[in-house]
Amino acid sequence: MTTMSALEKRAQRKARGGAALDMNLVSLIDVFTILIFFLMSGATGVETLAAPKEVKLPLAKAEQSPKETLVLVVNGQEILAEGRRVADVSEVMAQADDLIPALKTELDALAARLPAPEGGKADDPRALTIMADKDIPYKLLRKVMVTCARANFSNVSFAVRRRIEA
């Protein structure tokens, strides 16, 4: 009977159990490489605004991507500022004046949270995007725009769906 040293016994046990732990990492590395590639290619400057279901945006040949601004949503029933209900469309349309007081108050409150505009800077913090349904009357849109102007939001953009030309 041969006696083995402790070192030899350890080497024998390692040789028996080592075959079960053999793992090929090449395929796992390939999967992670492909995943990183798609995540990086998907995050290259594609910015979209999420439109509520009740707002059908008009089609346009838009060339510019949307910027991060305050968003006003105007649909057939209500006016929302940054997701918060501000005014009812039927009440706004019944008013004779072009100024919407509730919207002006909300825009003033939102403007107070923005940094002060600096002269000569390209990015105006007083910018906002109007996401209006394509079927709302122009009279309502004019009232919203007048209110925005009186709240010192002079850089107004309209959200549209990009028309894909065949």
N, C-alpha and C positions, 0 to 999 in steps of 0.2 A: 504494500500500500504506500502510495506516494503522498507525502504531505506537501500542501501548497502553502506558500506564504500568504500573508494577508493581502499583499499587493497583487499577487497572482489571482486570488479569489475575487478581488474587486474588478480586475480586468476581465475575468470570465463572466461575471454578472453583467458588466457593462456591455459585453459583446452579445449576450443573450437578449437583453432588453433594448438595445440600440436599434435594431431593425424595425421595431414597431413605431419608433418616433421619427422616422425619416419623413420629411415633409418638403414638397417642392413649392418654393415661393415664387417662381417665375410667373405662373399664371395669376397669382394674387397681385403681383407688381403690375402686370399688364392691365388688370381690371382697374386698379387705382390710377394708373396713367391715363387711361381712357376717361375715367370719371373726372379727373382734374382738367383734362382737355375740354370736355363739354361744359364744365362749370365755368371755366375761364372764357370760353368763346360765347357763352350765353350771357355773360355779365359785361360785355363790351359796349357800354353806352346806349343800350336800348332802354329808354324810359317811356313808360306809359302811365296814363292816368286811368284809374279804375272808374268807369262810369256806372252809376246806378242803373238798375234794369229799367226803371221808368223813364230814363232819359235816352232818347234816340238822337245821337249826335249827327250833324250834317256831314256829308262827304266833301272833301276838298283835296286839292293837290298840295298837301302840306310838305314843306321842305325841312322845316325846323323841328327838332325834338322838343318836347315840353320841358320847362324848367320847374324847379321846386319853388312854388309860390303858394299863396293863399288860394283856396278854391271855393268859388261860389257855384252852387248847383241850383238851376232854375228849371223846374218841371211844370206840368200843368196845374199842380195843386199847391206847391209851396216853394219857398226860397230857403236854401240851406247855406250857411257860412261855416266852412270847416266842419261839416257834418252835423251842425246844430241848427235846428229849425228856427228861422228868424221871422218870417212873415208868411201870411196866407195869400195866394195869388188873387183870389176873388176880392179880398179887401184892398189889395194894392191897385187892382184895376178899377175899383170904384172910387178911388181917390182922384181928385182933380189935379193935385200938385204932382210934379215929377219926382220929388224927394220922398224916399221911403224911410220914415223916421226910425223904425226898428232896425233896418239894415244899416243905416248910418251909425246908430249907437253901437251895433256889434262891430262894424268896421273900425270905429274909433277905438274900441276896446282891444281889438286885435292889433291895430297899429301901435298902441301903447306898448305892446310886448315886443315889437320889432326894434332892431337897432336903428339909431338915427341915421338918415341918409347923409352920405359924404359927397361933397362936390367932386365931379370928374370921375366918379366910379362907374364902371359899366354895369355892374349888377345892382339894380335899384331895389332896395328892400320893400318899397311901396308898390310892388308888382302883384297882380292877381290874375287868375284864370277863371273865366266864366264858362261853366259847362252847362249850356242851355239846350233844351230840347229843340229839335228843328221845327216843331210845329207851334211854338209859342208866338204870340203876336209881337210885332215890332214895338208897339206901344209899351209893353211890359219890359222888353229888352232895353228900350230907351230910358225908362225909369230906373232900371238897375244901373245902367251906365252913368246916368246923371248923379245918382247917389254915390257911386264909386268915385266919381270926379270930385264931388264935394267933400268926401272923406280923405282927399289927397292921395288917392290911388290912381295915378296918372298912367301907369304902364299896364294896360289891360290887354289880355290875350283871350282868344276864344278857343275852346277845345273842339277839335273836329276828328272825324275818322279819316284816315289816309285812304284815298282812292287808289286802287291798284290798277294800273293801265295794262291792258293786254298787248 
